[in-house]
């Protein structure tokens, strides 16, 4: 079977099976809305550079890894599951380093109490995408293990590949993670719709998320707006500003 068709078949099977296989485990509430990881709310190309015709997800990491000259700043508003305060705001500062391997680092602020910033995160590119093989990456969310009382430090592996979906270019991601990923497979797919809009669907190990991004200034516009729905906790809204300072 052609690789693109295999990836699509895997994603479809997981999306169907996800609700049935879901256990009562719940990730840390702070990490239930959007990931401070590559592609979270912002479209990027296979080199990790901002690109409206690239791949984007919500709460799972792309294997496309930003490198030197990448700068991202974002803020989002979502909800918890109701066991703690229901509102959940998140702010992320992200930087890319190196030419190869490319390394991504981010800090995520999830509390209005500044000393309680929760997550420092990192990802390293392992291989580039080729004609018949995906890009591969390894990463860690919450490197400092701030949420050790719940799901804590999370290790993950991710693969992303461009695919053809009904004649349109799309991007499929498949991975596995511990901690907030609940030792489960995660998967997602995104599709550019013109050079301003991207459609997103994913299973993050806990819930099914879906959303849309919009760039008012087009393909290389710095600002991206996100409207999404986290399957178990409700709506998510926000914006990101990303820059390729070498462009």
N, C-alpha and C positions, 0 to 999 in steps of 0.2 A: 504493500500500500504506500502511495506517495506520502512523504513526511507531513505535508500540510494537512492532508485528509486525516492522517493518524492523530495529529494534535487536536483537530476539531472534534474527532470522534471521542477522544479521551475527555475533553472538556464537556461535551454534551452528556457523556455517561456520568461524570462526576456531579454535574448540575442536577441531574435527575436523582442520583443516589444520595446527595448531601442531606436533605431533610430526614430521610429514613435512618441514616447512619449517625446522625448527630447525637452525641452523648450530653448529659447534663452539665458537663464541664463548661466553665465560663472564663474567658481571658480576663486579665486585669481591666477594670472598667476604663482606665485612662487610655487604653489602646484599642478600643472597640469601634472607633469611627474611621479614622484615616491614618495611614502609615507614614511615619517620617522617613520614608525610604524612596529609592529612585522610582520616578513615575507616579508617585502619590499625588494625584490632582493636577499634574503637569505633563504634557506630552513631550517626549524626547525621542531622538533617533537612535540608531544602533550604536552610535559613538557617545551617547549620553548627552548630546547637545539639544537645547530647546528647539522643538520643531513641531508645528501644528499637524503635520502629516505623519507624525511618529506614533509611538505607543504610549498609553496612559492607563493607570489603574487607580483604585481608591485605597484599599486597605491591604494590598499585597505588593511585594516588591517585583519590579521588572529586573531581568538580568542585564538589561542595558544600563551601563554604569557610567555616570558623569566623571570626567577627569578635569585636568587643568583648564581653567577659565570659566568654570560653571559656578554660578552664585544663585541661590534661591531663597526667597523669604515668603512665608505664607501664614495665613490665619484662617481657622475654620470654627464653625459652631455646630455641634451635634448634641446627642443625648446619651445618657447612661441608661441602664436597664431598670432603674427605679429603686435599686437596693441602696444606692447612695444618692447624693444630689443629682437631680435629673439632667441639669445642663452640663455640657462638657465642651469647653473651649480649648483649642489647641493652636499653638504657634510654633513654627519650625524655621530654623536657620540652617541652610545646607551649603556645603562647599565641595568642589571636586578637586582632586590632586592627581598629578602624574600624567604621563603619556601612555605608558604601559608598564605594569598593569595600572589601569585607572582605579582610583580609590575615591569613594564617596564618604563623607562624614556629615552628620547632622546632630543638632540639639533640639529637643522638643520640650516646650513649656506647656504644661497642662493644668496649671493651677494659678490662681490670682495671687497666691502666696509665693513670691519669687524664689525664696530658698528651697521650695519644694519642686523645682524643675525636675522632671522625672527621667527623661531618656536621653542618653548619648548613644549614637548609633553609627554603624559603619558597614560598608560593603566593598568588596574587591572583585574586579572582573577576572574570571578564570580563562575564558576563551571568547573569541569574536564569533559573531554569526557568520556562517558560510551558506552556500547555496542549498545544502541539504542537512545542515546541522545548526542547532540553535546557539545563541549566546548563552554562556553559563556564568554564574556568579555565586559567591558565598558571602553571607553577612551575619551581623549580630545586632539585634535591637535590645536596647537597655543594657549596654556594655557594663555599666557600673552596678547593675543589679539593684536598682532603687526599689523595684517592686518585688523584692524577694519574698514578701509575705503572701503574694498571690502567684502569678505565673512566672515572674522574674525574668532573668536573662533568657533571650530567645535566639537560638541559632537556626539558620535557614540556608537552603540551597534553592536556586531559581534558574529556570531556563526560559528564554523568550525567543520566538521565531516569527518572522513575517509570513503570512499565509494568504491564500486567495479564498475569499468567502463570497460565493455567488458572483464572481467576477470583480469583486472589490478587494482592495488591499486591506488587510486586517493584521492584528498581532495577537498571538496566543502565548500565554504564560502558564507554566506548570512548575510546582515546587513542593518542598516539604520543609516543615519547621517545628521546632520545639517551643516551650514556653507559651507565649501568647497565641501561637499557631496550634497549640494543644496536641502536638505530636501527630499532626495530620497533614494530608496533602492539601495544598491550596491551588487554585487555578482561575484563570480569567481570560477574557478576550476584549479587545477594543478595536474600534473602527473609525477612521477619520471620515467625516461627512463634509466634503469641501475642505477648505484650509482654515476654517474658523471653529469647527465643531467636531467633537469626538464622542462617540457612544461607548459606554462601558458596562460590562457585566462580569461578576466574579463570585467565587466561593472562597472565603478567607480562612476556612477551618472551623468557623463558628456560625457564620450566617452568609446568606446570599445578598450581595450589594449590587446596585445598579445606579448609573448616573450619566450625566452629560456635562461636558466642558465647553466653554465658549471663549474665544479670544477676540475681543472687539477690534483689534488692530491687525488681524490676519495671521498668516502662518508663522511669522517670526515676531509677533507681538509679545511684549514682555508680560502683560497681564492676562491671566486665565481665570475665569469664573467657573465654579463648580457647584452643581446642584445634584444631590444624590440621595439615595435612600438605603440606610443600613437595615437589613432585613428584620432584625430583632429589636432594634431600639429607635428607629424612626429617621427623620430627615436630617440631612447634613448639608450645610451651605458654607461657602467661603471663597477665598481668592488667593492666588499666588502671583508673585512677581519673580521671574527667572531671567537670568542674563548670561550671555556668552560674552565675557568681557574682551575676548580676542576677536570678536566679529566686527 
